Amino acid sequence: MKSALLKICLFLLVTIFMTSCSGSGKEGSSTKVTLKIGTADSSRKLFLGVLPLVTASNIPSIVKNITITVTASDITTISQSIPVTSSTLSLVTTFSVPNGSARVITVTGDDGRGNVSFKGSSAPLDLNGTDTSVPIQMLEDIKAAITARLLLYFKDTLDPRIQAGTLAATDVDPFYVAAGTYGINNGVTRDVVIAKDVKDFSTDFLRKTMSTIQINTPQPDSQNIKYTVTGKGTFSDGSFGFPDDGFVMTKENGEWKFAGNGYKSDIKFRSAGFTFIVPGVPSPILTGLAVSINDPGNAGINSASITSPALTIDMIKNTGLANSINLSFGSPPPACSGAALPGGSDLYCLTDAVINSIPANTTYTFTIKDVNNAVIETRTITLPTRPLNSTELTAAYFPTLSIPPGYPAAPTDGHFLADAKIGAATGLSMTLSKPTAFIPSWLEANFHYSALGGVFNELNRVLLLSDTSATLPATLLPNLSIGAVASVMAEDFDNRREFRTFWQFSGPQGAGPISFFQTTNIKLASGVTDPVASTVWKFGDPPPKVVWSGFPLITSSVDIYLLADDPAKILAPATSGNPFPNVIWKKLNANPLGSLGSGSFTLSGQPEILGITGSACRILVVEPSLSGSWALSPPFTIGP
């Protein structure tokens, strides 16, 4: 019996009561029919959940119209449409049906957009005025019901609140199953997913609204309880897309809701092409697979392998990224050897021979392991097409991108770190255009800067397909930033490909250990008198000055360095040898500076030539040869 219920998707029960005005049930040659829908006494509840069979007395939220028709060969079709509002819990309607044989009563429920989610018909009825009750078994069209539910979520609930700037977790929460049922989705819990939805939707979809949703036939799990939903959503600017893994949905109290997919890892995987705009370097074009694996729920992911008939990719945890569980490639892919990948470290380059050997609809198996090499989980992803090879992939597949100099009066060219406008109220402006080799389904701008310990701070902005410019607010001034990259991504959703153009900002030119100290160092507590803690070396200002004093009179010369690294490394220097091992630095003077205990030095150019921005910069003044004396400034700011 349970199997039969699953197959027919029993969803609701309609009971028809026939009564007459005189009490006998007869009124001339017709019978008065009263139809009760929704909340009634406990024996006549209309809506029943699929499985488990949890009763719910209210009309499901996706039903906006209920249509009742009566047909027979000898009568004109009788039809009645009843609107359902969000506050409608039940309804009662009465109409007259001519007496006679083979009367068929049909009831449908739709969402007002043509998605008929529920439909049922009675057996042929012989009406003669005698009271009777007739059950109608309503069958649910799961595809139509889920389509209606997604439109209710994206178009009717999210869109107006996003545009009004009032979207909150309370708007999103009713569309998710309870926490105990939800579990996790790509490694994170229900509350985290909802918070991310509110944040992302409020930012990404402020300038566009949902137009239509078309889904494929939902795929049930082995128990026909959870369904994986894939498809395509179209927005007001013509863009379209859908989560690569789709949505997992299930019934709760008669309503379709989002459920967690149960995966512990978060995987992004596409065919991809990258190109880079770097000063003085021909723009390279690289092709392969863009892949990243994350462990947002701290499940202990340490390594992964990606296998298919054509290739195997081994990945290990990147221990160089502080507090990060991003995975990095175990070894550089051969096709990328020697190629600079500013901001493009998730590209696994492939040779043309490998690319040409990959058939359409190749399935890639991801095996995720912990530090003991035990398998945490296994996932599969199918890409409908292979990457483009180096002959097929031309500049026409990439969006164009240009960034004007941030400080025209200074020697910047759009590629200085100062041009990235990190910390500037004006934000980062870029000019762009769509690729011409295909019609993109999605455009997105990206900006990130590398800060202390290699941590990347990223900002994404969804673009309209008609956009030819964008401004990214990079107003937060970090402790220190030593590099940045901006990019525009164009997506080919149907082929699961993306093409990215990167604009590289140059950071400091010198880096390495400071190895010129004598064995014993003499630290001068207040030897640097300018800059001080309140100093700002502002981009666009005249070249700044360094001032020092208090050095031994035997000091013959000094060198000036700008230290740019983790403040913790600099705060407690070693007492002998190199006090700042493995600290990023930049020497500011070309030749030794003569000094008899005090002096000053003016930079050769404006602050933007340093390739550093942030609020934790320090000046080091050192006498390298005689006394080994050195002094360190307090942290000061370089920036806009």
N, C-alpha and C positions, 0 to 999 in steps of 0.2 A: 504493500500500500504506500509506504514512504517513497519508493522509487516512482510510482505512478504520480504522486503529488509533485515530485521534483520535475518530472517530464512536462507536466501540463502547467506548472507554475501557478498553482491555485493561489489567488491573491485576495479575492473578495467574494462576498455572498450577498446577493440582492434578494430581498423578500418582497413579494407583491401581494397586497391585500386588496380584495375586491369587495366593495360594499355598495349598497344602494341608499339613496336618500330616504326611502320609505322603510328601510330596515330589512326588506326581503331580498335586496341585491338586484332588483329589476327596475329599470327606468325606461319604459317603452321598449325599443329594440336595441338598446345599448347597455353596457355594463360600466359602472364607474370604477376606475382603477386608481388606487392610491399607492404611490411608491415612496417608501421610506429609505433614505440613504444616510449613512453615517451613524451618529450617536443614537442609540435606541436602548431598550432594555437589554440585559445581559444575554438574552437568547437570540438577539437579532443584531449583533454587531456586524457592520458591513465589511470593514477591512481587516484582513488577516495577513500577518507576515509570511514570507515564503518559508524559510526554515531558519531558526526554529519557529514554530507556529505561535508567535507572540501576538495576542490580540491587541488591536489598537482601535479605539472607537472613533478617531477623527479621520476625516478625509485627507489622504496624503497631500503634501504641499505642492506637488507637481500638477495636481488636477485643478485646472482652471475652468473647465467646462464639462458638464455632464449632458450627454445627448441621449434621448430616449426615442426610439422609433418603434412603431407597430406596423407590420406589413402582413398582407394576405392577398390572394389573387382576386378577390371580389371587392376590395375596399381601396380607397385612396390612402396612401401611406400617411400615417400620423407621425408627426415629429415634434419634439419639444427639446429646446436647448436651455440649460440652466447654468448661469455663470456661478462660479465658486470663488469667493474672496478668501483672503488669508484668515479671516475671522470665522469663516463658515465651518462649523464642526459637523453639521448634519443638515439635511433638508428633506422636505416632504412635498410631493407634488401629486396632483390629482387630475385625471383626464378621463374622457369617455371613449370607449371602444365599441364599435358596432358588434352586436352579437353575431356569432357564426363560427365556422370551423377553421382550423389551421391558422390561427392568429399567432404570429411570432413577435415577441418583444425583445428588442436589442438595446443594450445599454453600453455606451462608450464613455471613457474619460480621457480628455486630452489637455495639453498644456497651453492652449491658445495660439500655438505656433504650428499646428499640424502634426505634432507628435502624439499619436493615439496610444497611450500607455496601457489602457485597460479596455477589454471588450468581452462581452458575453451575450448569449442569446438563449431564450427559453426554448423548450421543446414546443412544437405546434400546440396551441391551446384551442379548445372548444369552449366558447363563451356563450352562456345562455342566461346570464344574470345571477347565477348561483355563486355565493361567496367561495373563494378558493385562494390558496396561496401557492405561489410558484417560485422555486429557487432558480436563480440564474448564476451559473458558475462563470466567474470572470477570470479570463486568462490575461496575464501580464505579458506585454511585449517588452522584454528586458532592454533591448537596444533603444527603443523609443523612450522607455522610462528613465534610463540613465542619461540619455541625451537631454531630456527635459530637466533632469536634476542638475546637470552641469550648466545648462543655460540659466536656470534659477540661481545658481551660485555665481557664475561669472557675470552674467548680463544684468540680472535683476537685483542681486544683492551687492556684489562688489562694485560694479561700475558707478552707480550713483553715489556711493559712499566715498569712493576714491576721488571722484570729481569734486565732491564737497569737502574733501580733506578730513573726513570723520571716520575713516575705516579703523575698526578696533577689533581686538581678539574676540569680543562678544559677537561680532557679526560673522566671524569665520567658524567659531566653535560649534554651532549646531550642525555643521556639515561634516563633522568628524565623529566617528564612533567613540564610545567611552574609553578612557585611558586604559582600563584593564583589558579591553578588547583590541585596542589599537596596537600596542606593543611598540615597535620601532619602524622607522622608514629611512633606509640608507644610513643607519647608524644613530639616528637621533629620535628622541621621544616626541610624543604628541604635542606637548606644550612648545617645544623648540620649533617644530614644523609650523605650528600656527603662528608663532611670533615671527618666523621668517616670512611666512605668507604676507602678514600685515606689512612688514617692512618692505619687501620686494614689490608687492602690488602697489603700495602707496607711492613708490618711486618710479617703477618701470612703466606703469600703465596710466600715469597721470595724463598723458597726451593722446592716448588711444583708448578705444572702447571695443568690447567684444561684438562681433557681427553675427557670425554663425558658428556652429559646432557640428562637425560630421564625424561620427565614430564608426569604427569597424565593429563587427560582431563581437561582443564581449566574450572573453575566454574564461570559462569557469574552472575552479580547482577541482580536485577529485571528488569533493563532497558537494559541489554545486552551491557553495556558500559564499566564497569570495570570487570576484570576477576581475580580471585584468582588462583594462579599457585602453585602447589605443585609437588614434584618429587624428583630426586636424581642426584647430580652432582658427578662425579668420577674424582679423581686427579691422577697425574703421579705416586704417591707412592702407589696407591691402596686404599687410604682412600676415603671416600665418605660422603656426607651429603647434607643438604638443610635447609634453615630457617624453624623452626617449624611451623610458621604461613604462610609460603610460601611468594610469591611476589604478590602484587596487581599491575596489568598492564592494560593500556588502550591505545587507539589510539590518537596520536596527529600528525596532518599533515601527515597522512598516515603511521606513524611509531609507533610500539609498544614501550611504555615507562613505567618506574616504576611510580606508583602513591602511595600516602600515604594511609595507611589503616584506617586513621581517629581515631585510638584509642589514648586515653590520657594517658593510663598506659603502662608500660613496664613490661611484665610478663615472667618469666622463670619458667618452670614447667616440672619436669621429675620424673619418678620412679628412686630411687637411693639407693645405698649402700655405706656406709662410713666405713673406718677403720683407726686407728690412731696408729702411732709409737711414743711412749712416753717413756723416760728412766725409767726403773724399773717397768713398768706397762704392764701387758699382753695386747696385741693389741685387743681392742674391735671391734666387727663387728656390725654395726647398719644398719637398713633398714627402708625405708619409702618413703616419697615424698620430693624431693628437690624443694622448692618454694621460690621465691622472687618476690616482687612487688615494682616497683619504680615509681616515679613521676618526670621524668626528665624535663618536661615542666612546673612544678609548677602549676598544675591544682588544687591543694588543696586537694589531696588525704590524708585521715586521717585514714581510716580503710578499711578492706576488709573481705569478707567471701567467703569461697570455699565450695560448697556443691555438694554432689553426693548421690545416694541412700545408700552408705555404710558409709559415714562419713561427718563431717562438721569441717572445720578449720576456726577459727576466728583470724584475724590479726589486730594489731593496729600499729600506727606510733611509731617508736622508737625515743623517745625524747632524749635519751642519746647520740645519735650520732650528734655531732655539724654539722650544715649546711647540714644535710643529710635527704633525704626523703625516705630512705629505710624503709620498714615496717617490724616489728618484731612480733613474736607470742605473743598473749595476755597472754598466760600461757604456761608453759613448757608441751610439749606433754607427756602423762604418760609413754610411752615406753622409753623415754629418761631420765626420772628422775634419778638423781644421776650420770649420765654419763657426763664425760668431753667431750666437743665438740670444741677443739681448731681449729678454722678456719672452722668449720662445722656448723655454726649457721643457715644455711638455710635448714637443714634437719628436717622434721617433722616425727619423728619416729612413726611407727605403730606396733601394736601387730600382732602376727600371725593370730589371730582370725579375725581381721579386714582385713588384707591382703587377707586371703583366701576367704573372702566374696565379694571381688571386682571382677566383671566379666570382661572379655576382652572388649575392646572398650567402656570403661566407659567414659561418658562425665561429666566433672566438670564445674560447673557454678561459675564464679567469679563476685561477686557484689562489686563494688568499690564505697566508700562513702566519703563525705567530713566531716568536723568537726561538722556540724549540722546534720549528719546522712542522708543527702540527697544523693541519688544515682547519681554518676557521670557517670558511664557507667556499662554495663553488658557484659561480654565476656564468651565464652565457649571454652574449650580445651578438646579434646578427646585423651586419651592414649590407644594405641592398646593392651597393656598388663598391668597386675598388677605388683607391686613390688614383688621381690622374698622374701619369708618368711625366718625366721632365720635358718630353716633346709636346704633350697635350697641354700642359700647364703653362699658360702664357700670362703676360702682364694684364691681359684683358679680364682675367678671373678675379683680380684683386681690386678692392676699393682704393681710390686715391686718397692721400692724406698729406696735408701740409700744415705747418705751424709757423706763424710769423715770429720774428725776433721779439722778445719780451721787452728789450731795452734798446730801441733803435739808436740812441745817442751813445751807447756803449758798444764794445766790439762783440755783440752776440749775433748769431745767425739763425736762431730757431732751435739749435741743438745744444746750447749751453744749459746746464742744470737750472740756471736762473730763468731761462725761457719756459721752464715747466711750471712756473708761477706757484710753486709749493708755498702755501701760507699766505698767498695774495688774495685780497678780497675780490679781485676781478676774475679769478679762476683761469683755467687753461682754455684758450680758444683754439679751435681747429677748423680747417676747411676740408671738405671731403666730397666724394662722389661715389655712386654705386658702380660695381663692376659692369662691364658691357658684354661679357661672354655668356652670361645667364641672367635671369631675372631673380634677384635674391628674395628669399622668404622672410629674412630678418636682417636688421642692421643693428650693431651695438658698438658703442665706443667704450674704450677702456683706458685707464691710467693707473700705473702703480709706480711707487718709488721704493728702492731698496734702502733699508735703514739698518739699524744696529743688528749685528749678528746675521745679516742676510735675510731678515724678515721682510716680506713684501706687503706693502699696504696698498690695497686695490680699491678702485672705484669703477663701477660699471654704470653705463647709462644706455638704456634702450632708445634707439633713434626711430623716427618715422622714415619710411622709405623715400619720402620726398625731401628729407633733410639734406642740405648742402653745407651746413656748418653746425657746430655744437660747442658748448662751453661746459667744462667739467669743473665743478667747485672743488679745488684742492686747497681749501683754506686752512687746514690743520697744519701747523708748523711742528715738525717732529723734533726730537732731541737732535738727531743728525740724519741727514740723507746724503748718500754718496752716489746716487744714480737714479734714473727714472726712464720710463718708456711709456709712450702713448700708442694706442692701436685702434684700428677699426676692423670689425669682423663682419663679413657677409656670409650668410648661411644659405645653403642649398638643402632645404629640409627633406625633400623627397628622396634625394640621393645620400642623405646623412653626410654631407661634406660641408666644410667651412674653410674660408679663405681670409687670412689676416695680414694686414699691412702694419708694420711696426715702425714708429718714429723714435729713434734713440736719442736720449739726452746724455751728453758726456759728463762724467764725474771727474774726480781728482785724477791727475795724471801720474802721480807718484805714490807707491805703496810698498811697504816692507818693513823689516826690523830697523830700529835705530841702533846702530852698532858702533858708534864712534866715541862712547864714553870710556874714561879710564876705569881701572878696577875699583877705585874708591871715588864716590861721587859726593859733591858738596851741594846740598839743596838749600837754596835761598828762599825763605818763606814768602817774601813780598818783593821779589826782584823785578817782576813785570808790573809796571805802574799804569800801562795802557796797552791793551784793553782791560776794563774792569767788568764786574758782573752786569752793570747796567748798559754796557756798550752794545750798539747795534751797528755792524758793518752793512749798511743798507745798499742793496743793488741800485745802480744808477748814480750813486754818490761818487765824489772824487776818491782817488786811491787812499786807503786808510793808513794810519801810522801805528807802529809798535814802539813803545818807550820802555826802557829798563834802567835800573840803577841798583847800587848796593853790591856789585860784583867786586872781588878783590882787585886792588890796583894793578896787580901783576897780569891781569887779564889782557891779553894782546888782541884778541879778536873773538867774535861770537858768530854763531849761526842762528837763524830764526826758522822755526818749524811751526806749521799748523797741524795740530793733532785732531783727528776726526775718527773717533771710534767709541766703543762702549765706555761711558764715563766711569764705570766700576774699575776698568782696567787702569785708568789714568789717576783715579783718586788715591790709590794706594800703590805708588811705584816701588820697585825693588830698591834696596839700599845700596846695591853695588852692581857693577856691570851695566847692562842696558836696563834702565828702569821701566821701560814700556815695551816689552817684547811683543812682536806680532801686532803692533798697533798701526793703523793706517795713518799715513802722514804725508805732508807735502812741504818741501823745502821752499822757503819764500825768497831767500837771497841767493844770487848766482855766485857771488864771491864773498870770502870772509869779510866781516864788518869790523873795522878797527874800533877798539873800545878800551878805555881806562876806567873801568868801574861803572860807567853809565853811557847811555847813548840812545839813539832813535833810528828808526828805519821806516821809510815810506814804501809801500808796495809799488810794484812796477805798473800796476793797472788797477782798474776798479774791482770791487769785491766779486763780481760775477765771473771773473776769470779763474777763480779758485775751484769751481766745480763742486762746491759744498754748500749746503744750507742747513740750518738748524739752530737750536738754542743751547747746545752743549759743546761748542767749539772752544778750543784752548790754544794759546800760543806758548811755545816752548822756546826759551832763549838759553843757549848752552855755549860754554867755553870749552872746546873739545880737546885742547892740547896740553895746557899747563895745569890749571887747578882742577879741571873737571867740574867747575861750578855750573849749576843750572837753576832756572826758575820757571815756574809754570803759572800762567794766568788763571784766574777763576773762569768758569764757563761763561761765554758771552754768545751773542746771536749774530749769525750771518743770514740775511734773507731779505725779502721784499719790504 
